[in-house]
Amino acid sequence: MSDFLFKFSCFDCRVSFKRKATNKVEYFNAHLPETEIEQRCPNCGNRMAFMGRNFQSPTKNDTSSWKAAQLLWESGYRFVGSGFHNSPSLPRKKVEVENFIANNQEHHQKVAFASKWEQYK
């Protein structure tokens, strides 16, 4: 059986990696509560944010895009799904995020509870 990989990010180190949803052998996918989905950053050792399969990692020095990804993640948006929905694309720049979140509370990619990165990691 081949591994089904997902993207995980560390907002502090501004890195992303493809990993299994969990290293627990009894689970083979991400159809789990986010409390059960865990990978650690190889750089700093903190818990990484589950981003979904469709996340496109910004370059390390693109701080606006990293902050946008963090704010979306903190608001419960994940880069999941097939892309076949009528919801607008998730923004890639920090300046676009606040307005996007305020106007897209029913977005198809808002699939998680809000949480703060500082408490999560």
A tleap script that builds the chain and sets N, CA, C and O, in Angstrom:
source leaprc.protein.ff14SB
mol = sequence {
  NMET SER ASP PHE LEU PHE LYS PHE SER CYS
  PHE ASP CYS ARG VAL SER PHE LYS ARG LYS
  ALA THR ASN LYS VAL GLU TYR PHE ASN ALA
  HIE LEU PRO GLU THR GLU ILE GLU GLN ARG
  CYS PRO ASN CYS GLY ASN ARG MET ALA PHE
  MET GLY ARG ASN PHE GLN SER PRO THR LYS
  ASN ASP THR SER SER TRP LYS ALA ALA GLN
  LEU LEU TRP GLU SER GLY TYR ARG PHE VAL
  GLY SER GLY PHE HIE ASN SER PRO SER LEU
  PRO ARG LYS LYS VAL GLU VAL GLU ASN PHE
  ILE ALA ASN ASN GLN GLU HIE HIE GLN LYS
  VAL ALA PHE ALA SER LYS TRP GLU GLN TYR
  CLYS
}
set mol.1.N position { 0.845 -1.177 0.000 }
set mol.1.CA position { 0.000 0.000 0.000 }
set mol.1.C position { 0.894 1.246 0.000 }
set mol.1.O position { 1.800 1.374 0.823 }
set mol.2.N position { 0.627 2.148 -0.924 }
set mol.2.CA position { 1.439 3.365 -0.978 }
set mol.2.C position { 0.924 4.384 0.034 }
set mol.2.O position { -0.257 4.401 0.382 }
set mol.3.N position { 1.823 5.216 0.489 }
set mol.3.CA position { 1.472 6.231 1.469 }
set mol.3.C position { 0.734 7.387 0.806 }
set mol.3.O position { 1.091 7.820 -0.290 }
set mol.4.N position { -0.283 7.873 1.474 }
set mol.4.CA position { -1.053 9.037 1.047 }
set mol.4.C position { -0.481 10.211 1.816 }
set mol.4.O position { -0.625 10.279 3.037 }
set mol.5.N position { 0.168 11.143 1.118 }
set mol.5.CA position { 0.892 12.211 1.791 }
set mol.5.C position { 0.114 13.526 1.783 }
set mol.5.O position { -0.647 13.815 0.860 }
set mol.6.N position { 0.328 14.315 2.841 }
set mol.6.CA position { -0.307 15.610 3.020 }
set mol.6.C position { 0.779 16.634 3.289 }
set mol.6.O position { 1.903 16.281 3.645 }
set mol.7.N position { 0.441 17.901 3.118 }
set mol.7.CA position { 1.411 18.950 3.366 }
set mol.7.C position { 1.257 19.464 4.798 }
set mol.7.O position { 0.152 19.719 5.275 }
set mol.8.N position { 2.390 19.605 5.456 }
set mol.8.CA position { 2.485 20.150 6.801 }
set mol.8.C position { 3.447 21.322 6.747 }
set mol.8.O position { 4.441 21.278 6.022 }
set mol.9.N position { 3.159 22.373 7.511 }
set mol.9.CA position { 4.015 23.558 7.509 }
set mol.9.C position { 4.367 23.983 8.917 }
set mol.9.O position { 3.596 23.811 9.862 }
set mol.10.N position { 5.559 24.545 9.024 }
set mol.10.CA position { 5.979 25.225 10.244 }
set mol.10.C position { 6.052 26.703 9.890 }
set mol.10.O position { 6.884 27.109 9.078 }
set mol.11.N position { 5.189 27.503 10.491 }
set mol.11.CA position { 5.154 28.930 10.189 }
set mol.11.C position { 6.352 29.670 10.784 }
set mol.11.O position { 6.725 30.732 10.286 }
set mol.12.N position { 6.954 29.131 11.832 }
set mol.12.CA position { 8.132 29.765 12.425 }
set mol.12.C position { 9.353 29.598 11.519 }
set mol.12.O position { 10.107 30.549 11.312 }
set mol.13.N position { 9.546 28.409 10.986 }
set mol.13.CA position { 10.702 28.132 10.133 }
set mol.13.C position { 10.414 28.425 8.657 }
set mol.13.O position { 11.335 28.474 7.842 }
set mol.14.N position { 9.138 28.617 8.317 }
set mol.14.CA position { 8.675 28.842 6.939 }
set mol.14.C position { 9.142 27.711 6.021 }
set mol.14.O position { 9.815 27.930 5.014 }
set mol.15.N position { 8.754 26.493 6.411 }
set mol.15.CA position { 9.040 25.299 5.622 }
set mol.15.C position { 7.794 24.434 5.549 }
set mol.15.O position { 6.925 24.496 6.419 }
set mol.16.N position { 7.720 23.629 4.500 }
set mol.16.CA position { 6.637 22.663 4.334 }
set mol.16.C position { 7.225 21.332 3.909 }
set mol.16.O position { 8.248 21.262 3.227 }
set mol.17.N position { 6.543 20.280 4.336 }
set mol.17.CA position { 6.964 18.930 3.992 }
set mol.17.C position { 5.740 18.076 3.704 }
set mol.17.O position { 4.669 18.306 4.266 }
set mol.18.N position { 5.897 17.097 2.836 }
set mol.18.CA position { 4.856 16.098 2.604 }
set mol.18.C position { 5.098 14.963 3.589 }
set mol.18.O position { 6.201 14.427 3.697 }
set mol.19.N position { 4.040 14.617 4.299 }
set mol.19.CA position { 4.133 13.556 5.303 }
set mol.19.C position { 2.817 12.777 5.347 }
set mol.19.O position { 1.792 13.222 4.831 }
set mol.20.N position { 2.876 11.599 5.979 }
set mol.20.CA position { 1.643 10.879 6.289 }
set mol.20.C position { 0.885 11.699 7.325 }
set mol.20.O position { 1.487 12.482 8.059 }
set mol.21.N position { -0.424 11.524 7.388 }
set mol.21.CA position { -1.229 12.282 8.351 }
set mol.21.C position { -0.753 12.024 9.775 }
set mol.21.O position { -0.753 12.929 10.610 }
set mol.22.N position { -0.357 10.811 10.042 }
set mol.22.CA position { 0.115 10.442 11.372 }
set mol.22.C position { 1.071 9.278 11.241 }
set mol.22.O position { 1.031 8.540 10.257 }
set mol.23.N position { 1.912 9.116 12.210 }
set mol.23.CA position { 2.819 7.970 12.210 }
set mol.23.C position { 2.228 6.765 12.934 }
set mol.23.O position { 2.870 5.719 13.028 }
set mol.24.N position { 1.005 6.908 13.444 }
set mol.24.CA position { 0.338 5.792 14.112 }
set mol.24.C position { -0.087 4.782 13.055 }
set mol.24.O position { -0.814 5.124 12.122 }
set mol.25.N position { 0.360 3.552 13.198 }
set mol.25.CA position { 0.134 2.547 12.162 }
set mol.25.C position { -1.329 2.153 12.004 }
set mol.25.O position { -1.705 1.613 10.963 }
set mol.26.N position { -2.155 2.405 12.996 }
set mol.26.CA position { -3.562 2.007 12.884 }
set mol.26.C position { -4.366 2.957 11.999 }
set mol.26.O position { -5.500 2.647 11.635 }
set mol.27.N position { -3.797 4.103 11.649 }
set mol.27.CA position { -4.473 5.082 10.805 }
set mol.27.C position { -3.741 5.200 9.474 }
set mol.27.O position { -2.511 5.211 9.438 }
set mol.28.N position { -4.495 5.287 8.382 }
set mol.28.CA position { -3.865 5.388 7.075 }
set mol.28.C position { -4.278 6.633 6.306 }
set mol.28.O position { -3.852 6.803 5.163 }
set mol.29.N position { -5.081 7.501 6.879 }
set mol.29.CA position { -5.501 8.703 6.147 }
set mol.29.C position { -5.722 9.851 7.109 }
set mol.29.O position { -5.479 9.730 8.309 }
set mol.30.N position { -6.180 10.955 6.574 }
set mol.30.CA position { -6.374 12.157 7.394 }
set mol.30.C position { -7.812 12.324 7.836 }
set mol.30.O position { -8.183 13.410 8.282 }
set mol.31.N position { -8.627 11.308 7.733 }
set mol.31.CA position { -10.000 11.410 8.219 }
set mol.31.C position { -10.009 11.174 9.722 }
set mol.31.O position { -10.604 10.229 10.240 }
set mol.32.N position { -9.324 12.075 10.380 }
set mol.32.CA position { -9.135 12.036 11.824 }
set mol.32.C position { -9.320 13.442 12.362 }
set mol.32.O position { -9.187 14.411 11.614 }
set mol.33.N position { -9.623 13.570 13.644 }
set mol.33.CA position { -9.605 14.914 14.227 }
set mol.33.C position { -8.187 15.471 14.135 }
set mol.33.O position { -7.218 14.717 14.216 }
set mol.34.N position { -8.060 16.783 13.966 }
set mol.34.CA position { -6.724 17.362 13.858 }
set mol.34.C position { -5.873 17.100 15.087 }
set mol.34.O position { -4.646 17.163 15.008 }
set mol.35.N position { -6.494 16.810 16.217 }
set mol.35.CA position { -5.712 16.479 17.407 }
set mol.35.C position { -4.957 15.171 17.222 }
set mol.35.O position { -3.970 14.928 17.917 }
set mol.36.N position { -5.402 14.324 16.299 }
set mol.36.CA position { -4.739 13.048 16.028 }
set mol.36.C position { -3.721 13.148 14.898 }
set mol.36.O position { -2.917 12.236 14.704 }
set mol.37.N position { -3.750 14.253 14.151 }
set mol.37.CA position { -2.844 14.434 13.018 }
set mol.37.C position { -1.647 15.230 13.509 }
set mol.37.O position { -1.776 16.395 13.885 }
set mol.38.N position { -0.486 14.597 13.502 }
set mol.38.CA position { 0.663 15.307 14.051 }
set mol.38.C position { 1.950 14.905 13.355 }
set mol.38.O position { 2.251 13.725 13.177 }
set mol.39.N position { 2.697 15.925 12.968 }
set mol.39.CA position { 4.057 15.772 12.477 }
set mol.39.C position { 4.882 16.886 13.114 }
set mol.39.O position { 4.356 17.958 13.412 }
set mol.40.N position { 6.145 16.640 13.320 }
set mol.40.CA position { 7.041 17.609 13.955 }
set mol.40.C position { 7.984 18.211 12.917 }
set mol.40.O position { 8.421 17.537 11.984 }
set mol.41.N position { 8.285 19.486 13.101 }
set mol.41.CA position { 9.215 20.180 12.217 }
set mol.41.C position { 10.628 19.627 12.457 }
set mol.41.O position { 11.090 19.587 13.597 }
set mol.42.N position { 11.306 19.204 11.398 }
set mol.42.CA position { 12.667 18.688 11.584 }
set mol.42.C position { 13.668 19.781 11.953 }
set mol.42.O position { 14.767 19.480 12.419 }
set mol.43.N position { 13.299 21.046 11.749 }
set mol.43.CA position { 14.209 22.152 12.083 }
set mol.43.C position { 14.116 22.560 13.545 }
set mol.43.O position { 15.134 22.639 14.234 }
set mol.44.N position { 12.889 22.823 14.030 }
set mol.44.CA position { 12.730 23.358 15.387 }
set mol.44.C position { 12.083 22.371 16.360 }
set mol.44.O position { 12.124 22.585 17.572 }
set mol.45.N position { 11.490 21.297 15.845 }
set mol.45.CA position { 10.868 20.296 16.706 }
set mol.45.C position { 9.433 20.599 17.099 }
set mol.45.O position { 8.793 19.768 17.744 }
set mol.46.N position { 8.903 21.767 16.731 }
set mol.46.CA position { 7.514 22.097 17.053 }
set mol.46.C position { 6.545 21.305 16.180 }
set mol.46.O position { 6.909 20.806 15.114 }
set mol.47.N position { 5.333 21.203 16.644 }
set mol.47.CA position { 4.273 20.568 15.875 }
set mol.47.C position { 4.025 21.385 14.615 }
set mol.47.O position { 4.007 22.615 14.663 }
set mol.48.N position { 3.834 20.710 13.494 }
set mol.48.CA position { 3.584 21.396 12.229 }
set mol.48.C position { 2.088 21.480 11.964 }
set mol.48.O position { 1.314 20.641 12.425 }
set mol.49.N position { 1.694 22.502 11.218 }
set mol.49.CA position { 0.286 22.727 10.869 }
set mol.49.C position { -0.110 21.835 9.698 }
set mol.49.O position { 0.576 21.804 8.677 }
set mol.50.N position { -1.209 21.114 9.846 }
set mol.50.CA position { -1.765 20.321 8.753 }
set mol.50.C position { -2.389 21.286 7.749 }
set mol.50.O position { -3.322 22.015 8.087 }
set mol.51.N position { -1.886 21.296 6.532 }
set mol.51.CA position { -2.339 22.246 5.519 }
set mol.51.C position { -3.270 21.614 4.482 }
set mol.51.O position { -4.031 22.327 3.829 }
set mol.52.N position { -3.222 20.309 4.321 }
set mol.52.CA position { -3.990 19.644 3.271 }
set mol.52.C position { -3.087 19.300 2.105 }
set mol.52.O position { -1.901 19.632 2.107 }
set mol.53.N position { -3.642 18.643 1.124 }
set mol.53.CA position { -2.833 18.181 -0.008 }
set mol.53.C position { -2.544 19.270 -1.027 }
set mol.53.O position { -1.559 19.172 -1.759 }
set mol.54.N position { -3.375 20.309 -1.097 }
set mol.54.CA position { -3.270 21.289 -2.177 }
set mol.54.C position { -2.487 22.544 -1.823 }
set mol.54.O position { -2.477 23.494 -2.606 }
set mol.55.N position { -1.843 22.576 -0.687 }
set mol.55.CA position { -1.074 23.750 -0.293 }
set mol.55.C position { 0.172 23.873 -1.153 }
set mol.55.O position { 0.914 22.908 -1.340 }
set mol.56.N position { 0.392 25.076 -1.672 }
set mol.56.CA position { 1.616 25.368 -2.422 }
set mol.56.C position { 2.492 26.254 -1.543 }
set mol.56.O position { 2.182 27.419 -1.297 }
set mol.57.N position { 3.559 25.687 -1.093 }
set mol.57.CA position { 4.444 26.380 -0.156 }
set mol.57.C position { 5.096 27.586 -0.818 }
set mol.57.O position { 5.673 27.470 -1.900 }
set mol.58.N position { 5.003 28.760 -0.159 }
set mol.58.CA position { 5.722 29.929 -0.681 }
set mol.58.C position { 7.235 29.747 -0.510 }
set mol.58.O position { 7.692 28.866 0.219 }
set mol.59.N position { 7.984 30.587 -1.188 }
set mol.59.CA position { 9.427 30.572 -0.951 }
set mol.59.C position { 9.683 31.049 0.477 }
set mol.59.O position { 8.870 31.772 1.053 }
set mol.60.N position { 10.786 30.650 1.026 }
set mol.60.CA position { 11.096 30.953 2.427 }
set mol.60.C position { 11.082 32.451 2.729 }
set mol.60.O position { 10.691 32.848 3.827 }
set mol.61.N position { 11.500 33.290 1.780 }
set mol.61.CA position { 11.569 34.730 2.053 }
set mol.61.C position { 10.299 35.484 1.665 }
set mol.61.O position { 10.264 36.709 1.783 }
set mol.62.N position { 9.258 34.791 1.208 }
set mol.62.CA position { 7.975 35.435 0.878 }
set mol.62.C position { 7.127 35.522 2.150 }
set mol.62.O position { 6.178 34.759 2.331 }
set mol.63.N position { 7.483 36.457 3.019 }
set mol.63.CA position { 6.832 36.553 4.327 }
set mol.63.C position { 5.347 36.887 4.227 }
set mol.63.O position { 4.573 36.455 5.081 }
set mol.64.N position { 4.926 37.635 3.220 }
set mol.64.CA position { 3.514 37.970 3.059 }
set mol.64.C position { 2.677 36.717 2.793 }
set mol.64.O position { 1.600 36.549 3.365 }
set mol.65.N position { 3.178 35.850 1.930 }
set mol.65.CA position { 2.449 34.609 1.625 }
set mol.65.C position { 2.446 33.652 2.808 }
set mol.65.O position { 1.450 32.970 3.046 }
set mol.66.N position { 3.552 33.591 3.556 }
set mol.66.CA position { 3.581 32.744 4.744 }
set mol.66.C position { 2.610 33.252 5.803 }
set mol.66.O position { 1.927 32.460 6.452 }
set mol.67.N position { 2.547 34.576 5.980 }
set mol.67.CA position { 1.614 35.136 6.957 }
set mol.67.C position { 0.176 34.897 6.504 }
set mol.67.O position { -0.690 34.618 7.333 }
set mol.68.N position { -0.091 35.002 5.200 }
set mol.68.CA position { -1.431 34.715 4.674 }
set mol.68.C position { -1.813 33.265 4.976 }
set mol.68.O position { -2.925 33.000 5.433 }
set mol.69.N position { -0.909 32.339 4.726 }
set mol.69.CA position { -1.173 30.922 4.999 }
set mol.69.C position { -1.440 30.697 6.481 }
set mol.69.O position { -2.344 29.944 6.842 }
set mol.70.N position { -0.653 31.351 7.345 }
set mol.70.CA position { -0.846 31.198 8.783 }
set mol.70.C position { -2.201 31.746 9.220 }
set mol.70.O position { -2.914 31.092 9.981 }
set mol.71.N position { -2.563 32.930 8.750 }
set mol.71.CA position { -3.851 33.529 9.126 }
set mol.71.C position { -5.025 32.691 8.632 }
set mol.71.O position { -6.017 32.541 9.344 }
set mol.72.N position { -4.925 32.147 7.432 }
set mol.72.CA position { -5.974 31.257 6.918 }
set mol.72.C position { -6.060 30.005 7.782 }
set mol.72.O position { -7.150 29.587 8.171 }
set mol.73.N position { -4.910 29.408 8.081 }
set mol.73.CA position { -4.886 28.203 8.905 }
set mol.73.C position { -5.493 28.481 10.283 }
set mol.73.O position { -6.297 27.696 10.785 }
set mol.74.N position { -5.097 29.609 10.888 }
set mol.74.CA position { -5.623 29.954 12.212 }
set mol.74.C position { -7.135 30.159 12.184 }
set mol.74.O position { -7.798 29.973 13.204 }
set mol.75.N position { -7.684 30.535 11.043 }
set mol.75.CA position { -9.129 30.761 10.907 }
set mol.75.C position { -9.875 29.509 10.481 }
set mol.75.O position { -11.092 29.555 10.303 }
set mol.76.N position { -9.181 28.396 10.312 }
set mol.76.CA position { -9.833 27.122 10.015 }
set mol.76.C position { -9.844 26.715 8.552 }
set mol.76.O position { -10.462 25.709 8.205 }
set mol.77.N position { -9.188 27.456 7.699 }
set mol.77.CA position { -9.134 27.098 6.281 }
set mol.77.C position { -8.003 26.109 6.054 }
set mol.77.O position { -6.918 26.244 6.620 }
set mol.78.N position { -8.272 25.112 5.217 }
set mol.78.CA position { -7.258 24.131 4.845 }
set mol.78.C position { -7.270 24.003 3.329 }
set mol.78.O position { -8.297 24.229 2.688 }
set mol.79.N position { -6.153 23.649 2.770 }
set mol.79.CA position { -6.001 23.520 1.325 }
set mol.79.C position { -6.383 22.091 0.939 }
set mol.79.O position { -5.531 21.264 0.613 }
set mol.80.N position { -7.679 21.831 0.984 }
set mol.80.CA position { -8.208 20.487 0.778 }
set mol.80.C position { -9.248 20.499 -0.339 }
set mol.80.O position { -9.666 21.553 -0.817 }
set mol.81.N position { -9.643 19.315 -0.731 }
set mol.81.CA position { -10.715 19.176 -1.710 }
set mol.81.C position { -10.193 19.085 -3.129 }
set mol.81.O position { -9.001 19.236 -3.394 }
set mol.82.N position { -11.104 18.838 -4.008 }
set mol.82.CA position { -10.761 18.608 -5.413 }
set mol.82.C position { -10.609 19.897 -6.200 }
set mol.82.O position { -10.047 19.889 -7.295 }
set mol.83.N position { -11.100 21.003 -5.662 }
set mol.83.CA position { -11.078 22.252 -6.410 }
set mol.83.C position { -12.345 22.478 -7.205 }
set mol.83.O position { -12.528 23.536 -7.806 }
set mol.84.N position { -13.219 21.487 -7.210 }
set mol.84.CA position { -14.494 21.613 -7.916 }
set mol.84.C position { -15.560 22.147 -6.968 }
set mol.84.O position { -16.401 21.398 -6.469 }
set mol.85.N position { -15.511 23.450 -6.731 }
set mol.85.CA position { -16.501 24.129 -5.907 }
set mol.85.C position { -16.607 25.555 -6.406 }
set mol.85.O position { -15.778 26.011 -7.193 }
set mol.86.N position { -17.616 26.250 -5.953 }
set mol.86.CA position { -17.849 27.623 -6.400 }
set mol.86.C position { -17.205 28.660 -5.490 }
set mol.86.O position { -17.320 29.858 -5.749 }
set mol.87.N position { -16.549 28.235 -4.460 }
set mol.87.CA position { -15.908 29.163 -3.539 }
set mol.87.C position { -14.683 29.800 -4.200 }
set mol.87.O position { -14.020 29.161 -5.017 }
set mol.88.N position { -14.381 31.050 -3.853 }
set mol.88.CA position { -13.189 31.693 -4.427 }
set mol.88.C position { -11.902 31.031 -3.927 }
set mol.88.O position { -11.890 30.376 -2.885 }
set mol.89.N position { -10.844 31.211 -4.676 }
set mol.89.CA position { -9.533 30.681 -4.286 }
set mol.89.C position { -9.063 31.336 -2.996 }
set mol.89.O position { -9.367 32.499 -2.730 }
set mol.90.N position { -8.332 30.589 -2.212 }
set mol.90.CA position { -7.762 31.138 -0.991 }
set mol.90.C position { -6.689 32.159 -1.369 }
set mol.90.O position { -5.898 31.916 -2.280 }
set mol.91.N position { -6.656 33.297 -0.675 }
set mol.91.CA position { -5.679 34.336 -1.012 }
set mol.91.C position { -4.248 33.913 -0.698 }
set mol.91.O position { -4.010 33.081 0.178 }
set mol.92.N position { -3.304 34.495 -1.425 }
set mol.92.CA position { -1.893 34.163 -1.239 }
set mol.92.C position { -1.106 35.287 -0.570 }
set mol.92.O position { 0.059 35.094 -0.224 }
set mol.93.N position { -1.708 36.440 -0.382 }
set mol.93.CA position { -0.995 37.569 0.212 }
set mol.93.C position { -1.698 38.030 1.488 }
set mol.93.O position { -2.925 38.014 1.575 }
set mol.94.N position { -0.909 38.436 2.465 }
set mol.94.CA position { -1.429 38.851 3.769 }
set mol.94.C position { -2.465 39.966 3.646 }
set mol.94.O position { -3.473 39.941 4.351 }
set mol.95.N position { -2.242 40.936 2.771 }
set mol.95.CA position { -3.119 42.087 2.636 }
set mol.95.C position { -4.545 41.681 2.202 }
set mol.95.O position { -5.493 42.428 2.440 }
set mol.96.N position { -4.699 40.520 1.577 }
set mol.96.CA position { -5.995 40.056 1.084 }
set mol.96.C position { -6.777 39.214 2.098 }
set mol.96.O position { -7.979 39.006 1.935 }
set mol.97.N position { -6.105 38.739 3.129 }
set mol.97.CA position { -6.686 37.717 4.004 }
set mol.97.C position { -7.818 38.233 4.880 }
set mol.97.O position { -8.864 37.589 4.953 }
set mol.98.N position { -7.651 39.358 5.539 }
set mol.98.CA position { -8.667 39.845 6.483 }
set mol.98.C position { -10.022 39.998 5.804 }
set mol.98.O position { -11.031 39.527 6.329 }
set mol.99.N position { -10.058 40.638 4.664 }
set mol.99.CA position { -11.300 40.821 3.914 }
set mol.99.C position { -11.860 39.475 3.443 }
set mol.99.O position { -13.068 39.242 3.499 }
set mol.100.N position { -10.971 38.597 2.981 }
set mol.100.CA position { -11.396 37.274 2.523 }
set mol.100.C position { -12.091 36.503 3.640 }
set mol.100.O position { -13.175 35.956 3.438 }
set mol.101.N position { -11.474 36.459 4.806 }
set mol.101.CA position { -12.046 35.720 5.939 }
set mol.101.C position { -13.397 36.305 6.335 }
set mol.101.O position { -14.342 35.559 6.592 }
set mol.102.N position { -13.498 37.620 6.386 }
set mol.102.CA position { -14.754 38.273 6.766 }
set mol.102.C position { -15.880 37.951 5.794 }
set mol.102.O position { -17.042 37.889 6.196 }
set mol.103.N position { -15.554 37.746 4.527 }
set mol.103.CA position { -16.579 37.538 3.503 }
set mol.103.C position { -16.751 36.096 3.058 }
set mol.103.O position { -17.537 35.832 2.148 }
set mol.104.N position { -16.041 35.155 3.671 }
set mol.104.CA position { -16.099 33.759 3.216 }
set mol.104.C position { -16.190 32.764 4.364 }
set mol.104.O position { -15.461 31.772 4.394 }
set mol.105.N position { -17.080 33.027 5.301 }
set mol.105.CA position { -17.230 32.135 6.453 }
set mol.105.C position { -17.830 30.775 6.090 }
set mol.105.O position { -17.686 29.817 6.849 }
set mol.106.N position { -18.497 30.680 4.943 }
set mol.106.CA position { -19.104 29.415 4.509 }
set mol.106.C position { -18.291 28.769 3.381 }
set mol.106.O position { -18.815 27.936 2.642 }
set mol.107.N position { -17.060 29.136 3.250 }
set mol.107.CA position { -16.184 28.640 2.187 }
set mol.107.C position { -16.013 27.124 2.298 }
set mol.107.O position { -15.974 26.581 3.402 }
set mol.108.N position { -15.911 26.450 1.166 }
set mol.108.CA position { -15.773 24.992 1.154 }
set mol.108.C position { -14.470 24.496 1.772 }
set mol.108.O position { -14.373 23.332 2.160 }
set mol.109.N position { -13.483 25.357 1.865 }
set mol.109.CA position { -12.213 24.942 2.442 }
set mol.109.C position { -12.059 25.381 3.897 }
set mol.109.O position { -10.980 25.257 4.475 }
set mol.110.N position { -13.123 25.886 4.477 }
set mol.110.CA position { -13.111 26.177 5.916 }
set mol.110.C position { -13.651 24.930 6.603 }
set mol.110.O position { -14.858 24.777 6.794 }
set mol.111.N position { -12.748 24.061 6.963 }
set mol.111.CA position { -13.134 22.732 7.443 }
set mol.111.C position { -12.654 22.430 8.866 }
set mol.111.O position { -12.889 21.336 9.378 }
set mol.112.N position { -11.989 23.383 9.499 }
set mol.112.CA position { -11.447 23.143 10.834 }
set mol.112.C position { -11.847 24.266 11.774 }
set mol.112.O position { -12.324 25.318 11.349 }
set mol.113.N position { -11.644 24.023 13.045 }
set mol.113.CA position { -11.889 25.047 14.049 }
set mol.113.C position { -10.744 26.044 14.047 }
set mol.113.O position { -9.610 25.709 13.705 }
set mol.114.N position { -11.049 27.250 14.424 }
set mol.114.CA position { -10.011 28.276 14.556 }
set mol.114.C position { -9.103 27.937 15.723 }
set mol.114.O position { -9.552 27.427 16.749 }
set mol.115.N position { -7.836 28.221 15.557 }
set mol.115.CA position { -6.867 28.034 16.634 }
set mol.115.C position { -5.689 28.962 16.392 }
set mol.115.O position { -5.454 29.394 15.263 }
set mol.116.N position { -4.969 29.261 17.419 }
set mol.116.CA position { -3.819 30.152 17.317 }
set mol.116.C position { -2.544 29.310 17.196 }
set mol.116.O position { -2.364 28.333 17.924 }
set mol.117.N position { -1.691 29.691 16.295 }
set mol.117.CA position { -0.446 28.981 16.057 }
set mol.117.C position { 0.394 28.884 17.330 }
set mol.117.O position { 0.969 27.833 17.615 }
set mol.118.N position { 0.467 29.965 18.089 }
set mol.118.CA position { 1.313 29.962 19.289 }
set mol.118.C position { 0.860 28.923 20.307 }
set mol.118.O position { 1.700 28.366 21.014 }
set mol.119.N position { -0.426 28.645 20.407 }
set mol.119.CA position { -0.907 27.624 21.343 }
set mol.119.C position { -0.848 26.224 20.739 }
set mol.119.O position { -0.750 25.239 21.470 }
set mol.120.N position { -0.905 26.129 19.434 }
set mol.120.CA position { -0.958 24.856 18.727 }
set mol.120.C position { 0.378 24.130 18.736 }
set mol.120.O position { 0.455 22.932 19.009 }
set mol.121.N position { 1.425 24.884 18.433 }
set mol.121.CA position { 2.720 24.264 18.232 }
set mol.121.C position { 3.272 23.712 19.521 }
set mol.121.O position { 4.366 23.150 19.534 }
savepdb mol mol.pdb
quit
